[in-house]
Amino acid sequence: MKTRNAQAAQAGTLLFFPLIFLSTTFVPKDLIEAEWLKIAATINPTTYIMEGMRSVLTRSEIDWSVYWQGLIVAAVLSIAMVIFAALNARGALKK
């Protein structure tokens, strides 16, 4: 809404792809060998969401601490995005 251009909004997905590749989406954190990638994965919020999903899907017993971390990060990011969208929509409607 802020750019008033659908192509500019779609270009925002380019920001999301590095987050996917710098997280534990494809490889568990224990198996990452590069130290810089471990640091990037630790900082990346996507890591905690993916680890929470992996703990539910791949293990016979759920690791509840990992699951709750992922759920909390997902909730915080969701709330932040809803607030950001509401503020931008209000600003766009005022114009």
Number of C-alpha atoms within 10 A of each C-alpha: 13 12 9 9 9 9 9 11 12 9 10 10 10 9 9 11 10 10 17 17 16 20 26 26 19 10 11 14 16 8 9 13 9 8 9 11 16 18 12 16 23 16 13 16 18 23 24 25 23 21 22 24 17 19 18 15 11 9 9 8 9 15 14 12 11 18 19 14 16 23 17 14 17 18 13 12 14 12 12 12 12 12 12 11 14 12 11 14 13 11 12 13 9 7 5
